[in-house]
Amino acid sequence: MRYGLPHPKPGPPPPSVTWRGLELVAERGPHGFTLAEASRRAGVSVAAPYKHFADRETLLAELATKGYREQRSRFAVAVGSGESPEEQLAAFASAYVRFAAEEPALFDITFNAGLNKSRFTELASAGDEVAGLLLPVARRLAPDPDEASDLLLRVAGAAHGLAVFLRQGLFGVGSGALADTAEKAARTARAITRQHDA
């Protein structure tokens, strides 16, 4: 997976700085590093990133945008695998857990960086694209837009909670724990959609 930078200032940014930033997020969380640290780890001058990023949040916004785009790609495949909206939401929930486990740094940036989307329009658009993929599925079960949004939030919220529990080790470790938790997420999504239909 490549983490390119969609809206830098003229000239390409040092790709190693982007990678090192993601690496530092994995080690310390979204707020646990500086651009200077990413630069030093990448072996470039401390001033180099500032030619392309106004500050650390700008780098995080680029990575969060990549996180949303990776989610959309994964969720599109998941939704495409189900025939009914119930199964499509179940597959989405399973894919959500897998994204959190397989891309933990991107997951943390996307949900824990506290970025102001009004400042980063491309980030806001990437998030809207994820919602634009999933809301039509929910609308097939709940034609009212508010009800559809609530239904999707309940499914996503349950998947998010299971993903966090998995990362905390509550369900064990390894590929078996991931597979079991992904299936839990799918079962939970099915239960939520059944409750909605009742």
C-alpha positions in Angstrom: 0.0 0.0 0.0 1.3 3.4 -0.9 0.6 6.6 1.1 1.0 9.3 -1.5 0.1 13.0 -0.7 -2.8 14.4 -2.8 -2.4 18.1 -2.2 1.2 19.0 -1.5 2.9 22.3 -2.4 4.8 22.2 -5.7 7.2 19.3 -5.9 6.7 15.8 -4.5 7.0 15.4 -0.7 9.7 13.0 0.7 7.8 9.7 0.7 9.9 8.4 3.5 8.6 11.2 5.8 5.1 10.0 5.1 6.0 6.4 5.9 7.9 7.4 9.0 4.9 9.5 10.2 2.7 6.5 9.8 5.3 4.4 11.6 5.4 6.9 14.5 1.6 6.8 14.7 1.7 3.1 15.1 4.2 3.4 17.9 2.9 6.4 19.8 -0.5 7.3 18.5 -1.6 10.3 16.3 -0.4 12.9 18.8 2.8 11.3 19.9 5.3 12.6 17.3 6.5 15.8 15.6 7.3 16.5 12.0 10.9 16.9 13.1 11.0 13.4 14.5 9.5 12.0 11.2 12.2 13.9 9.3 15.0 12.6 11.4 13.8 9.1 11.2 13.5 9.4 7.4 17.0 10.8 7.1 16.0 14.2 5.6 16.4 17.7 6.9 14.0 18.9 9.6 12.9 21.6 7.3 12.0 19.3 4.4 8.5 18.4 5.4 7.5 22.0 5.8 7.8 22.5 2.1 4.8 20.3 1.7 2.9 20.3 5.0 1.9 23.3 7.1 2.1 21.3 10.3 1.8 17.8 11.7 -2.0 17.9 11.4 -1.7 18.4 7.6 0.4 15.2 7.4 -2.2 13.4 9.6 -5.0 14.7 7.4 -3.3 13.2 4.3 -2.9 9.9 6.1 -6.5 10.0 7.3 -7.7 10.6 3.8 -5.8 7.5 2.7 -7.4 5.7 5.6 -10.9 6.6 4.4 -10.0 5.6 0.8 -8.7 2.3 2.0 -11.9 1.8 4.0 -14.1 2.6 1.0 -12.2 0.2 -1.2 -12.5 -2.6 1.3 -16.1 -1.8 2.1 -17.1 -1.7 -1.6 -15.7 -5.3 -2.0 -17.6 -6.4 1.1 -20.9 -4.8 0.0 -20.5 -6.3 -3.4 -20.3 -9.8 -1.9 -23.8 -9.7 -0.4 -27.1 -10.1 -2.2 -29.4 -8.7 0.4 -28.9 -5.4 2.3 -28.8 -7.4 5.6 -25.9 -9.5 4.2 -24.2 -6.4 2.8 -24.2 -4.7 6.1 -23.0 -7.8 7.8 -20.1 -8.0 5.3 -19.4 -4.3 5.9 -19.2 -4.9 9.7 -16.8 -7.8 9.1 -14.6 -5.7 6.8 -14.6 -2.9 9.4 -13.0 -5.2 12.0 -10.5 -6.4 9.5 -9.5 -2.9 8.6 -8.9 -2.0 12.2 -6.8 -5.0 12.8 -4.8 -5.0 9.6 -4.3 -1.2 9.3 -4.1 -0.1 13.0 -2.2 3.1 12.4 -4.6 4.3 9.7 -7.5 3.3 11.9 -6.1 5.4 14.8 -5.5 8.4 12.6 -9.0 8.2 11.0 -10.8 7.9 14.3 -8.6 9.3 17.0 -6.6 12.2 15.5 -9.4 14.7 16.2 -8.8 16.4 12.9 -11.1 19.4 11.9 -12.6 18.3 8.6 -13.7 21.8 7.8 -10.0 22.6 7.5 -9.2 19.6 5.3 -11.8 19.5 2.5 -10.2 16.4 0.8 -10.5 14.5 4.1 -14.1 15.5 4.5 -14.8 14.4 0.9 -13.1 11.0 1.5 -15.3 10.4 4.6 -18.4 11.4 2.6 -17.5 8.9 0.0 -17.6 6.1 2.6 -21.0 7.2 3.8 -22.2 7.5 0.2 -21.3 3.9 -0.4 -23.1 2.6 2.7 -26.1 4.7 3.2 -27.9 3.5 0.1 -27.6 0.0 1.5 -29.2 1.1 4.8 -31.9 2.9 2.8 -33.0 -0.4 1.4 -34.0 -1.4 4.9 -35.0 2.0 6.2 -36.3 4.3 3.5 -36.5 7.3 5.8 -33.0 9.0 5.6 -32.8 9.6 9.4 -33.7 6.0 10.2 -31.2 4.7 7.6 -28.5 6.9 9.1 -29.3 5.6 12.6 -29.3 2.0 11.4 -25.9 2.4 9.8 -24.5 4.1 12.9 -25.7 1.2 15.0 -24.0 -1.4 12.8 -20.8 0.7 12.5 -20.8 1.4 16.2 -21.1 -2.2 17.1 -18.3 -3.1 14.7 -16.1 -0.3 16.0 -16.5 -1.6 19.6 -15.7 -5.1 18.6 -12.6 -3.9 16.7 -11.4 -2.0 19.7 -11.9 -5.0 22.0 -10.0 -7.1 19.5 -7.1 -4.7 19.5 -7.0 -4.7 23.3 -6.6 -8.5 23.3 -10.0 -9.3 24.8 -10.7 -11.9 22.1 -7.2 -13.3 22.0 -4.5 -12.7 19.4 -3.6 -13.9 15.9 -5.5 -14.7 12.8 -8.0 -16.9 14.5 -9.0 -14.2 16.9 -9.4 -11.8 13.9 -11.6 -14.2 12.0 -13.8 -14.9 15.0 -14.2 -11.2 15.8 -15.0 -10.4 12.1 -17.7 -13.1 12.3 -19.0 -11.7 15.6 -19.3 -8.3 13.9 -21.3 -9.9 11.0 -23.6 -11.7 13.4 -24.2 -8.5 15.4 -25.0 -6.6 12.3 -27.6 -9.2 11.3 -29.1 -9.0 14.8 -29.3 -5.2 14.5 -31.0 -5.4 11.1 -33.5 -8.0 12.4 -34.4 -5.8 15.3 -35.0 -2.9 12.9 -37.3 -5.1 10.8 -39.2 -6.3 13.8 
